[in-house]
Amino acid sequence: MRVHVEATNFVVDSKLVEFAEKKISKLQEHHQDISSAEVIFKVENFKGLENKLTEIIMKAPGMNAVAKKTYKTFEEGVDKCLEAIDKQLSKNKDVVR
C-alpha cells in the first residue's frame, strides 16, 4: 500500500511519519482492500492549544474514506482519524455483503 504524507506550515518530523505509517499498517490488517492512504498535517494559524489539523484519506475499491480532526497533537489526531475511518470502512464492508 502506498502512503503519502504532506505537511503544511511546518516541516514534518520523521518520527511523526513513522507513527502515521505504523498506525495505518495496523488498520490495513483489518481492511486488506485499502489501496492507498494520504495523510495531511497542518498547523492552523489561530491561537489556542488545539491547532493541529490531521486529515487522512484512504482509498479502497469503490470507496474513499475521509476523516479530518483537530487536536493538541498530531499523534492524537492520527488515532482519532483512523478510528473514524475504521468505522467508515466497516460500515461499507457490511453494506457490500
C-alpha positions in Angstrom: 0.0 0.0 0.0 1.2 3.5 -0.8 1.2 6.1 2.0 1.7 9.8 1.1 2.4 12.3 3.9 2.1 16.0 3.4 2.8 18.9 5.8 1.5 22.4 5.6 3.0 25.4 7.5 5.8 23.3 9.1 8.4 20.6 8.4 7.2 17.2 9.4 9.4 15.0 11.6 10.4 11.5 10.5 9.1 10.1 13.8 5.6 11.5 13.1 5.7 10.0 9.6 6.7 6.6 11.0 4.0 6.9 13.6 1.3 7.5 11.0 2.6 4.7 8.7 2.6 2.2 11.6 -0.9 3.1 12.6 -2.1 2.9 9.0 -0.5 -0.5 8.5 -2.3 -1.8 11.6 -5.6 -0.7 10.1 -4.7 -2.4 6.9 -4.5 -5.7 8.7 -8.3 -5.4 9.3 -9.1 -3.9 5.9 -6.9 -5.5 3.3 -8.6 -3.8 0.4 -7.1 -0.4 1.1 -5.0 0.6 -1.9 -3.5 3.9 -0.7 -3.6 6.5 2.0 -2.9 10.2 2.1 -2.1 11.9 5.4 -2.1 15.7 5.6 -0.8 17.5 8.7 -1.4 21.3 9.0 -0.8 23.8 11.8 -3.7 26.2 11.9 -2.9 29.9 12.3 -5.2 30.6 15.3 -4.2 30.9 18.9 -5.0 28.0 21.2 -3.8 24.6 22.1 -5.9 22.6 19.6 -4.4 23.9 16.4 -3.0 20.8 14.8 -5.2 19.5 11.9 -4.8 16.0 10.7 -6.7 14.7 7.6 -6.5 11.2 6.4 -7.9 9.9 3.1 -7.9 6.2 2.4 -8.8 4.7 -0.9 -10.4 1.3 -1.3 -12.2 -0.2 -4.3 -15.5 1.7 -4.7 -14.9 3.9 -1.7 -12.9 6.8 -0.3 -12.8 7.1 3.5 -12.0 10.6 4.8 -11.5 11.9 8.3 -10.4 15.3 9.5 -9.7 16.1 13.2 -8.1 18.9 15.1 -6.3 18.2 18.4 -3.4 19.3 20.6 -1.0 16.8 19.0 -0.8 15.2 15.6 -0.5 11.8 17.1 -3.9 12.1 18.8 -5.3 13.4 15.5 -4.0 10.3 13.6 -5.5 8.0 16.2 -8.9 9.7 16.1 -8.9 9.9 12.3 -8.1 6.2 12.0 -10.9 5.3 14.4 -13.4 7.3 12.2 -12.0 5.7 9.0 -12.2 2.2 10.6 -15.9 2.8 11.3 -16.5 4.0 7.7 -14.7 1.0 6.2 -16.6 -1.4 8.5 -20.0 0.1 7.5 -19.0 -0.1 3.9 -18.0 -3.7 4.2 -21.3 -4.5 5.9 -23.3 -2.8 3.1 -21.3 -4.6 0.4 -22.1 -8.0 2.0 
